[in-house]
C-alpha cells in the first residue's frame, strides 16, 4: 500500500459488494477507510492497513470525521433491507446528507452502484429508488460515477438467490409472465472489476450501464441454472390474477423475505438491458457470459469461502437465538456475551467433538452419527486428531475443519449424507470487557428433500444448540488465566 496515494472511503463495507470490494482495493495498492455503524463487525478481517471509523451515512457529525482527508468515496448503502415503511424516502435522505458532507469535505468523486432500467418505464420502487439515489448523490456538486447493473450473478445477491432457490426446489413451475422479461445479468466479479478500475479514471463521472455478455429472460436464467446443476425443470408462464400470491410463494420457498420479495418481483416486470455501451469503451472490463458467471457463483463456496464468510454482513443479533437466511443459506444463529477473553472462548469451541463429546444432547449427536452410518456415511467413527488443537483439514467426527482463524473463527463442514450441504461456524470477537460468542448453523438445501430435512431437524436444534452455547460460555468463563 502506497501511503502517498489518495485516501478512499468505503461505505457499506459489511455488505455483499462492499465486503468484496475492500480487499480488492487493497490488493491494487489503495489506501482505504471503512465507515460502519459497528466497526467491531469488521474487526479481524484480513484487511491490513484499513482504517475503521464508526459512523452512519445519515449522521452529519460522524460523516465529517469519516470524510476528513478523503479524495474518493464509494457509496454502497441501501435502506431496502431495513424498515420497509419508507425505504425509498430514507434512501433519498441518506444520499442527500452524504452528498452534502462530501461537498463540505472536498471529496473529488463519489462512486455508486445503482440499478439498470429506463427511468420512464420502471415498475418498482426498488429500481426507482436506486436511480433517485444516484441523482441525490450529485445534488451537492460532487461528481458521481454511477454504475448501473441488473441482476448480479453471485451467491448472496437477493435477486439471483430468488431465482436459484425457486429452480432448486420446484421441478415444475407455473410462473407469472414476468419470467419472459429480458434481463442482462452480470457476474459479481465483473461488477467488482468495474468498481476497482474506476480508481484508474479519477476524472470520469456520469452514468455507465454495465451488463454481462448475454441478454436473457428470467425463464432462460432459471433453465440455465437448472442445466448447470443437472436438474430437469419445466416452467410455464401464465397470467397470475393476484400478484401477492407469487410474492407469498417466493417468501415460503426461498430465503428472500416478503419485504424484499415484493419489490424485487415488481422490478422483474421492467426490462433491464444495457442501452448505452460507453462502459466498454472507457473501461477494460469484458464481462463474461452468464454460463461462466453462473459456474463461478456455484463454485464460490468451495473456492472462495474464506473471503466471503456468510455471517459477515448479518446485523448483530441480540442475546439469544435467530432464524433466517443469508446468501442462499438457511441458518440458525445463537449469540451470547461471555465474560472471558476471545482466546478462552476460541479454546472452548476448538475442543468440541471426539473424546470430548458434544455438550447438550450428546446422545442425539451419537444417534445422528449412527443414522449417517446406516446411510453409508462415516458417522462419528473418525473422532479427532488432537483433543484440543485443530488445523484446517482436520476431521472432527462427521465434520471437517474448513476454516480456522486464531482466536476468532472456526468453521466446520459436514461430511454426512445429506440432501444439501451443512456448516457449523463459531466466531468470537471482543465486546466490552469480555467477548461476543456467535454459533451459526448453515444449510444449503438441495431440492425439496433438503428443505424438508432442515425443518425436520430444527426442533432438535432448538434443544441442542442453545445448550451448547451455554456450555461454551461456562467453560470459557471458568478457564483460568
Secondary structure, DSSP 8 states (H G I E B T S, - for coil): --TTS-EEEEE-TTSTTHHHHHHHHHHTT-EEEEEES-GGGTTT-S-TT-EEEE--TT-HHHHHHHTTTEEEEEE---STTS-GGGHHHHHHHHHHHHHHHHHHHT--EEEEEEE-S-GGG---HHHHHHHHHHHHHTTTS--EEEEEES-EESTT-HHHHHHHHHHHH-SEEEE-GGGGSEE--EEHHHHHHHHHHGGG-TT--EEEE---S--EEHHHHHHHHHHHTT---EEEE---S-HHHHHHHHHHHSSS-HHHHHHHHHHTTS-B-----HHHHHS------HHHHHHHHHHHHHHSTTTT-GGGGS----SEEEEEEETTEEEEEEEEEESS-HHHHHHHHHT-SGGG--SS-HHHHHHHHHHHHHTTS-TTTT-BSSSS---TT-EETTEEEEEEETTTEEEEEE-S--SEEEEEEEEEEEETTEEEEEEEEEEEE-HHHHHHHHHHHHHHHHHHHHHHHHHHHHHHHT---
